[in-house]
Amino acid sequence: MGALTLARAALICATLGLFLAPWHGLQDGFSELASWPRDSAAPLVALLLDGSRWWLWPVALLLALAAPALLRGRAGGGLAWIGAGLVLAVFGAGYAIGLNGLNWSWLAPLLGAPPPQPSLGWGALLVLAGGIGLFAAGQAARGRFGADAFVAFLVCGCGFLLVLFVFLPLVNMLSAALYEDGRLAPAAFGARLVAPEAWSLACLSTHAGCGVVWNTLLLATLTGVISTLLGLGFALLAVRGGVQQSRFGAGAFRAMTILPLITPPFVVSLALIVLFGRTGIVTGFMWDWFDIPRSRWIYGLPGVLLAQILAQAPIAFLLLDGALRAISPSLEEAAATMGARRMRVFRNVTWPLLKPALAAAFLLGFVESLADFGNPLVLGGDFDVLSTRIFFAIAGARHDPGRAAALALLLLALTFGAFALQAWWLGKRRYTTVTGKGDSGLPAALPRGLKFTCAAVVWPWMIFTALVYGIILVGGFVHDIGRGDMSFTWRHLGTGFEIDWFDGAPAFLGSAWDSLFTTIQVAAVSAPLTAGLGILLAWLIARQNFPGRRGLEFMTMLSFAIPGTVVGVSYIMAFNVPPVELTGTALILVICFVFRNLPVGVRGGIAALAQIDRSLDEASATMGAGAFTTLRRVVLPLLRPAIVTALAYSFVTAMTAVSAVIFLVSARHNLATVYIVGRVEAGEMALAIAYSTVLIVIMLAVVLGIEKLVGRARLGRGSAPPIRAGA
Amino acid sequence: MTTHRRLLATGFALGLTALLPGAAAAQGNLTVYCSVQEEWCRPMMQAFERATGVRVAMTRKSSGETMTQIRAEAANPRGDIWWGGTGDPHMQAAEENLTEEYRSPRMADLHPWATRQAEQARFRTIGIYAGALGYSYNTTELARRRIAAPTCWADLAKPEFRGEIQVADPNTSGTAYTMLATLLQVMGEEPAFTFLSAMHRNVNQYTRSGAAPARAAATGETLVGITFLHDAVTQKIAGAPVEIVAPCEGTGYEIGSMSIIRGARNMENARRFYDWALTPEAQAIAGQANSYQLPSNRNAPIPPQAPRFENIRLIDYDFARWGSAAERTRVISPWEREVRAGAR
């Protein structure tokens, strides 16, 4: 696409926004359009002419400035200035003048006392899109972005969205760490960062608990190590131990890998309490039969750890399974030929080659454990971690946004530290074993001792997992599983999902229907957006060279590394007032999910693109295709598995996310997980479990359906699963 | 055919408006933030809709979460009225000027404790129910250990309850803060902290949520759970083997409150709801919804299962003083230092 085409399209778009679409947001929906072109539905041109928004004249003037050259067919670098000016004018005026008139009092000499200005609407949206288009066209005309206007527009557009929906809200929220009682206080900031509540080592010498940072680190490290080792055991048994030859083994392993992905928060914790709590089923059994005293060991580090490993081990398995299959056996065969025993081959050849995958699996377990909120909340007992501490600093009985922001910064530092460490550790070596040279032999069988060790660990764990999910399945259909009343009932399902028929039409009377419908809607809308935007960004980052590429990549990772509660509160603070007013709508939920799950699409896309030779792109370019055609005809079809993964993953996370959306749901748009949290709070475990079962069934159907439609693609939580080209 | 098409069109329009920024309520609507159990929220809203024809949109969140939301939305409020939830955050909202002053004509029908709290909040909040603080114990577990049934606060410091008491953390829970403030008022500061340190050895867990100890006592996860009595009653009626204790030294109470949010978009309807929620008919819904607090209207029927205030030694709880942010910090800091940090 040439710069001129883009610039013309942008001009048309902005002009429509100026003359036709209502400039401000419609507070009462489309019914307000009746008053067009006056009152609340007035387009900007009407507002300019009657003088009520005179400070927006620059918008019209800038557009008039851009028009003559474009009509004559010339697109110059000056367009960039005009585009930037448009965006600045709209946002500047929007922030300067809010619902209560002037926000920035230092502008009073210039603006006087302007009337209140509501939020930006469709007209402003069109003008902004036009502004970005003009900016991109100008950059392309100057030869930036490979002089390709399409790439320029994508980069500018994505960058704009990321700044607006990721960067600004977070900076706004985290800057609270710098303030105390509304005043700038760097000393308080320093004190918060080194506060004993975070760093205290009292637990080493006394009975008091340690700082939350140490707790969090300990939990995350243990989760990472144990789930990686378990996952390795599973993978070795699956790939080298011959388990997957049997139907049962293959089915069991497959179920293991899907279940944790589609499990709503809290429900595993609840099941663990039912099993191992002081009055739990297993506990009671142990007491009756073996006189093992009943204790409360599940509340605290052991319980949280167990719940997190249940979720993470299958994901480690997915990663390691892929890596193990990708190791070419030729090196192992060579070692065996030279007389090495099986154990030695494994220790000196296979194990070193697995290192990158082991690091990835550990990192994933570590980071997911840092971000986990539901399990520590239910099972934590006295054991506090950063994510729960942050939540209660915001929503607890002692409200302290400054403390919450400082703790969030610490959590962020831990996450990025882990990423940096991994990059540093892996950066120095090469691990390629797959070459293009013919058959590479048969993989070595597992050493006998190792195989038995793996089997001895893996099968009991499998039974344990089955037990936990069995409890979940049963729990929704018995009277009160918490107290051991196991008589069958439909009552819980009925409370949530009662349907009655009135005049031949179904009436959804159950209290859970509204939230279920909203959840499915929001998930269905956000999943394709997440996948699409993620893959586009991946393509830009992996295949295009432009200034600010690193920054763009960093911003896509940012929202993933930040605790959900912080994202949620930062969203209400940023989008509750004009110029961008979104709270109370379903749109804010969609946006939150899209930008929170974006990293998955991006990572998956980058990993998949790394497998596709650049020469294909080059061939397409040589034959005269532009970036747009290459993307559409060559790259996207090859990326199909990555797209499917991103789609399924973002649908599933949108249905199971809780901490980010707890503050964003409204009366009209409630979500399933928030409903479940309320039930857990009220102690109605059975209803919570019943609802979770319904969600599990829906998600299972969706994941399997997507697989059926597009062929099997691997699912990975939070990371790029190994996808081979053309798989 | 036409109805079908109209339905489709309406559905489409609804779907689109749902995605529109700031699509707020039209005339005759009301947005309620509800902070009691869903089970009670729903029939309340349905009854109000039936009584007035106003369309209600209701969100249920805990009082802490609602407070956070109202604070974050202060510049452009979304909710109209905040109904239910323990009084402290309502008092705090009044202190932070987040809620609107309103004097309901129904004020005269209320119990003196409700009007007193309203006066202390300069009429920015009003009591809709009250619940006394106390504890519940699991009878099965008690019989198993052959311990004498506890009746006073002081009993909880006895060595036979070692590791058997559960209470929430005052940092995160209003219930636990009420307990802290109550003990300070009942015993005096010095003895109260001595008692709390002694009890600390018996505490197995400081939970985050205030209702959790009642639940844990009901399932036997702990022997004693310190809680608001009505939470324990709910468990008892559901069939749990618990006994409920109003401590002999006297105890404090919470006033579940209601506040109109400053800048409410449907102010007229918010006031209508406010007045209606103080009527005996509206307050009678609690009992039908398994909530056994004491209603604030003198003429409202008291659920027969509710713990009566006549049988409980209630202290004269000073809500204005103990609800203020400064007092809160003054009390919680020494608790953390002297009680929580101690050995168990």
Contacts between the chains, C-beta under 8 A, distances in Angstrom:
chain1	res1	chain2	res2	distance
A	25	B	20	7.3
A	25	B	21	4.4
A	25	B	22	4.7
A	26	B	20	5.9
A	26	B	21	7.9
A	26	B	22	7.4
A	26	B	23	7.1
A	27	B	22	5.1
A	27	B	23	7.0
A	27	B	24	5.3
A	28	B	23	6.8
A	28	B	24	6.7
A	28	B	26	5.5
A	29	B	13	7.7
A	29	B	17	3.6
A	29	B	20	5.8
A	29	B	23	4.7
A	30	B	13	6.0
A	30	B	16	6.7
A	30	B	17	5.9
A	30	B	20	7.5
A	31	B	26	7.7
A	98	B	75	7.8
A	99	B	75	7.0
A	99	B	76	6.0
A	100	B	75	8.0
A	118	B	22	7.9
A	119	B	21	6.0
A	119	B	22	5.9
A	121	B	21	7.1
A	202	B	341	7.4
A	206	B	341	7.8
A	206	B	343	6.9
A	207	B	342	7.5
A	207	B	343	4.1
A	207	B	344	5.8
A	208	B	340	7.7
A	208	B	341	4.6
A	208	B	342	7.8
A	273	B	221	7.8
A	277	B	219	7.2
A	277	B	221	5.4
A	278	B	220	6.5
A	278	B	221	5.0
A	278	B	222	7.6
A	279	B	219	5.4
A	279	B	220	4.0
A	279	B	221	6.0
A	296	B	163	8.0
A	296	B	204	5.8
A	296	B	205	7.2
A	296	B	221	7.0
A	296	B	222	7.9
A	299	B	205	5.8
A	377	B	208	6.9
A	380	B	208	7.7
A	381	B	205	4.8
A	381	B	207	7.9
A	382	B	205	5.7
A	382	B	206	6.0
A	388	B	208	7.1
A	392	B	64	7.9
A	392	B	171	6.6
A	392	B	172	4.4
A	392	B	208	6.5
A	394	B	68	5.6
A	395	B	62	7.6
A	395	B	64	4.4
A	395	B	65	4.9
A	395	B	67	7.4
A	395	B	68	4.5
A	396	B	64	5.7
A	396	B	171	6.0
A	396	B	172	4.0
A	396	B	173	7.7
A	396	B	208	7.8
A	397	B	64	6.6
A	397	B	88	7.1
A	397	B	89	7.9
A	397	B	170	6.5
A	397	B	171	6.3
A	397	B	172	5.9
A	397	B	173	6.0
A	397	B	174	5.4
A	397	B	176	7.8
A	397	B	177	5.4
A	397	B	328	7.5
A	398	B	171	5.6
A	398	B	328	6.6
A	398	B	329	7.3
A	398	B	332	6.7
A	399	B	67	7.2
A	399	B	68	7.0
A	399	B	71	7.3
A	399	B	92	8.0
A	480	B	238	7.6
A	480	B	239	7.7
A	482	B	219	5.0
A	483	B	218	7.4
A	483	B	219	5.5
A	483	B	220	8.0
A	483	B	239	7.7
A	483	B	240	6.8
A	485	B	239	7.9
A	511	B	38	6.4
A	511	B	42	6.2
A	569	B	68	7.0
A	569	B	72	6.2
A	572	B	69	6.9
A	572	B	72	4.3
A	572	B	73	6.4
A	573	B	72	5.4
A	576	B	72	6.7
A	576	B	73	5.3
A	576	B	75	6.5
A	576	B	76	5.2
A	576	B	78	7.5
A	577	B	75	4.8
A	577	B	76	4.7
A	578	B	76	7.9
A	580	B	21	7.7
A	581	B	21	5.3
A	581	B	22	4.8
A	581	B	76	7.0
A	582	B	21	5.4
A	582	B	22	7.6
A	583	B	73	6.8
A	583	B	76	7.9
A	583	B	78	6.1
A	584	B	22	7.2
A	584	B	23	7.8
A	584	B	24	6.9
A	584	B	78	5.0
A	585	B	18	7.0
A	585	B	19	6.5
A	585	B	20	6.6
A	585	B	21	6.0
A	585	B	22	7.1
A	585	B	23	6.2
A	586	B	18	4.8
A	586	B	19	5.8
A	587	B	19	4.9
A	587	B	20	7.5
A	587	B	21	6.6
A	590	B	19	7.6
A	662	B	61	7.5
A	662	B	65	6.5
A	663	B	65	7.0
A	663	B	68	6.7
A	663	B	69	5.7
A	663	B	72	7.0
A	665	B	59	6.8
A	666	B	31	7.9
A	666	B	57	7.5
A	666	B	59	6.0
A	666	B	78	6.7
A	667	B	31	5.6
A	667	B	32	7.3
A	667	B	57	3.3
A	667	B	58	5.3
A	667	B	59	4.5
A	668	B	18	7.4
A	668	B	57	5.5
A	669	B	18	7.2
A	670	B	59	6.8
A	674	B	61	7.9
A	675	B	38	7.9
A	678	B	38	5.7
A	678	B	60	5.5
A	678	B	61	7.4
A	678	B	62	7.9
A	679	B	38	7.3
A	681	B	62	6.1
A	681	B	209	6.0
A	681	B	211	6.8
A	682	B	37	4.7
A	682	B	38	6.9
A	682	B	39	7.4
A	682	B	211	7.1
A	683	B	211	6.5
A	683	B	212	7.8
A	683	B	214	7.7
A	683	B	215	4.2
A	683	B	218	7.9
A	683	B	235	7.6
